[in-house]
């Protein structure tokens, strides 16, 4: 199997042949809505109505993005786009499932999504490796594409291997999956708009920059939420001290 890994020419945003204007720009517009909803979810108070609504928008829009991607892939196959479509959906849905009670149906859905992601990754590698071996594509390109899926699958292994600690891991898993989905959705339009000539970003930064941003976001939000817990508990401590003093 030695299929072409990338589309032959940059896609014109205003004339995205071989794709139709509606499906291509619709894909990008819905992806932008997902991007905004994710930012709101990240910064809204955890568990607040705004946080929940933004998360629901993320789930709906990422599925629309995946469907429009599949429609375009039926016209012309672009393996990185296919893997990104599956991975973004898998990341967001498993982020949502992480907060659900560990029923048999929830666990079955998680295992099924993991199997789907492994299949998508295997297909991408089957298409990418021949291109790398014959020198058509440098190794770093496919390597960056598979980095986030591998991180997410490693998280699955950790999560499934520690069922007794699910209640402790679920919030961290939810956050990490939303961050990596954010990275995937951000990277796609960055590449598309750069190849369309809207700006010029050095290739190493264009490819690796979103992944580095994901690491920074994980560290920032983990610290932010960890720092918020003592403040939330402080009034209870002061109240107990007041009661003891009486």
Buried (B, 14 or more C-beta within 10 A) or exposed (E): EEEBBBBEEEBEBEEBEEBEEEBBBBBBBBBBBBBEBBEBBBEBEBEEEEBEBBBEBBBBBBBBBBBBBEBBBEEBBBBBBBBBBBBBBBBBBBBBBBEEEBEEEBBEBBEEBBEBBBEBBEBBBEBBBBBBEEEEBEEEBBBBBBBBBEBBBEBBEEBEEEEEEBEEBBBBBBBBBBBBBBBBBBBBBBBBBBBBEEEEBEEEEBBBBBBEBBEEBBEEBBEEEEEEEEEEEEEEEEEEEEEEEE
